Amino acid sequence: MTNEEIIAKINGFLVEEFETDAAKIIPDANLKDTLELDSLDYIDLVVVIESNFSFKVKPEDFVGIATFQDFYNYVIDRVNSKELV
């Protein structure tokens, strides 16, 4: 799966799951503020990531994620490292 395909898949489920405008999802935008995430929403986000990309997410994985680009990089890194195994 290419980086572009991963990003498209992420954007697709973010729009659907969090009912947000796709135009608001830009790499430099703040993930939490744009999606209006609360602690329960983060749980939903983890479930969606795990079901779409088949890897486990740990709560501490979100510590360094502020923007959509951070989030994309995290998922891309995890997907690529999983494919190498």
N, C-alpha and C positions, 0 to 999 in steps of 0.2 A: 504494500500500500504506500503510495507516495505521500509526501508531506501535504500537498495540495488536497489530496483525497481525504486525508485525516482531518484537515482544517474544515473542509466542506461538510464532513460527517459531524464534527463537533458543532459547527454553526447550525446545522439542521436540527440536531436534538436540543440545542439551547433555545432556538426559536420555538420549537414545539413544546418542550417541557416547561419552560419558564415564560411562555407567552410574551416574548419581547419582539420588538421590531428588528428585523435583520439589519437595517441600516445603522442601528446603534452598536452593533457588534463590529468594532474596529480594533486592530491590534493594540493601540495605545490606550484604549478605554479601560477604566477600572472595572474589573469583573464583578466585584461585590456590589458596587454602586449601580452599575448598568443593569444588572439582573435583579437588583434589590434583594440580595440573598440574606436570609437569616440562618440561624444554626440548623434548623430543620431543612432548609433548602440545600445546605451543604451536604446533608445526608442523601437527599434526592439526587444531587449532582454526582456523588460517589457511586450510587447505585446505577445511574445511567452510564457513567464511564465504565464501570466494571462489566455491565451487560453488553455494551457496544464494542469494547476493546479487549475483553477477556483477560484483565489483569486486576490484581487487588490494589486498592488504594488505602494508604495509611493516613490518619488525620494529620500527622506531622508533614506529610507531603505538601500540604497547602500553605505551610508557613511562608514560603518564598514566592507565592503566587499572588500578584496584585493585578496585573493586566491580562487581557485576553492573550497577548503574545506569550506571557509567562505560562499561561495555561496550555496554549498550543505546544510550546516547547516541552513542557512536562509530559504531555500525552505522547508526543512524537518520540521523545527519548525512551519512554516506557515501551511503546509499541516496537520501536527498533531494537531495543535490548531484548525484548521477548522473542522477536523473530530470530535473533542470533543464537538463542538457547536451543 
